[in-house]
Amino acid sequence: MDNLSIMNFQVYLPLTSFKSLSVMAGLAPEGSQFDARQFDAKMTELLGTEQQEFFTSYDEVHESFDAMGLQENLLRGIYAYGFEKPSAIQQRGIVPFCKGLDSVIQQAQSGTGKATAFLL
Ligand SMILES: Nc1ncnc2c1ncn2[C@@H]1O[C@H](COP(=O)(O)OP(=O)(O)OP(=O)(O)O)[C@@H](O)[C@H]1O
């Protein structure tokens, strides 16, 4: 099985997805330091701002580190470390991170380069 067939594709969440987290806030266990009212107030404040733009999927695939438009010194570090080609999840996840999207969620089998993508 290759990396692609086991990958659950990344989803980019808009801030509006915090609505569901706000519902979860009511589930904080007794004695928890978590203050659901403060959380709800913060989310209401965030949701009141203009945060309309979001993606539910992301189609761009960068098959080489060169094609990702990374900073020169980062690129040199990657090659100096011995990485020649990004893994499947890296081909899809590094650039959206760099673009500063609100949330990037990726899921893939152990050892496929998730932590490395996050660190880059
Ligand atoms: N593009 C690449 N080329 C070569 N080696 C790589 C590349 N990306 C990651 N690696 C190496 O593969 C190994 C696994 O990478 P990493 O820890 O990022 O995977 P992971 O998906 O986060 O694993 P886990 O789910 O077990 O934490 C590490 O030794 C890492 O240095």
The ligand as an SDF file (V2000), in Angstrom:
LIG
                    3D

 31 33  0  0  0  0  0  0  0  0999 V2000
   11.1320   13.7500    2.6210 N   0  0  0  0  0  0  0  0  0  0  0  0
   11.8240   12.8830    3.3610 C   0  0  0  0  0  0  0  0  0  0  0  0
   12.8710   12.2220    2.8260 N   0  0  0  0  0  0  0  0  0  0  0  0
   13.5880   11.3370    3.5730 C   0  0  0  0  0  0  0  0  0  0  0  0
   13.3300   11.0470    4.8670 N   0  0  0  0  0  0  0  0  0  0  0  0
   12.2890   11.6720    5.4420 C   0  0  0  0  0  0  0  0  0  0  0  0
   11.4820   12.6250    4.7350 C   0  0  0  0  0  0  0  0  0  0  0  0
   10.5320   13.0840    5.5740 N   0  0  0  0  0  0  0  0  0  0  0  0
   10.7140   12.4730    6.7440 C   0  0  0  0  0  0  0  0  0  0  0  0
   11.7690   11.6180    6.6780 N   0  0  0  0  0  0  0  0  0  0  0  0
   12.2790   10.7620    7.7510 C   0  0  0  0  0  0  0  0  0  0  0  0
   11.3010    9.7350    7.9390 O   0  0  0  0  0  0  0  0  0  0  0  0
   11.1760    9.4340    9.3240 C   0  0  0  0  0  0  0  0  0  0  0  0
    9.7030    9.5910    9.7400 C   0  0  0  0  0  0  0  0  0  0  0  0
    9.3310   10.9490    9.6200 O   0  0  0  0  0  0  0  0  0  0  0  0
    8.3090   11.6240   10.6430 P   0  0  0  0  0  0  0  0  0  0  0  0
    8.7240   11.3690   12.0560 O   0  0  0  0  0  0  0  0  0  0  0  0
    8.1460   13.0450   10.2370 O   0  0  0  0  0  0  0  0  0  0  0  0
    6.9900   10.7840   10.3360 O   0  0  0  0  0  0  0  0  0  0  0  0
    5.5960   10.8150   11.1020 P   0  0  0  0  0  0  0  0  0  0  0  0
    4.5560   10.5740   10.0630 O   0  0  0  0  0  0  0  0  0  0  0  0
    5.4480   12.0620   11.9020 O   0  0  0  0  0  0  0  0  0  0  0  0
    5.7300    9.5590   12.0510 O   0  0  0  0  0  0  0  0  0  0  0  0
    4.9000    9.2160   13.3940 P   0  0  0  0  0  0  0  0  0  0  0  0
    3.4410    9.2250   13.0250 O   0  0  0  0  0  0  0  0  0  0  0  0
    5.3850    7.8340   13.7550 O   0  0  0  0  0  0  0  0  0  0  0  0
    5.2620   10.2620   14.4080 O   0  0  0  0  0  0  0  0  0  0  0  0
   12.1250   10.3600   10.0700 C   0  0  0  0  0  0  0  0  0  0  0  0
   13.3170    9.6550   10.3100 O   0  0  0  0  0  0  0  0  0  0  0  0
   12.3810   11.4800    9.0890 C   0  0  0  0  0  0  0  0  0  0  0  0
   13.6610   12.0700    9.2760 O   0  0  0  0  0  0  0  0  0  0  0  0
  1  2  1  0
  2  3  1  0
  2  7  2  0
  3  4  2  0
  4  5  1  0
  5  6  2  0
  6  7  1  0
  6 10  1  0
  7  8  1  0
  8  9  2  0
  9 10  1  0
 10 11  1  0
 11 12  1  0
 11 30  1  0
 12 13  1  0
 13 14  1  0
 13 28  1  0
 14 15  1  0
 15 16  1  0
 16 17  2  0
 16 18  1  0
 16 19  1  0
 19 20  1  0
 20 21  2  0
 20 22  1  0
 20 23  1  0
 23 24  1  0
 24 25  2  0
 24 26  1  0
 24 27  1  0
 28 29  1  0
 28 30  1  0
 30 31  1  0
M  END
$$$$
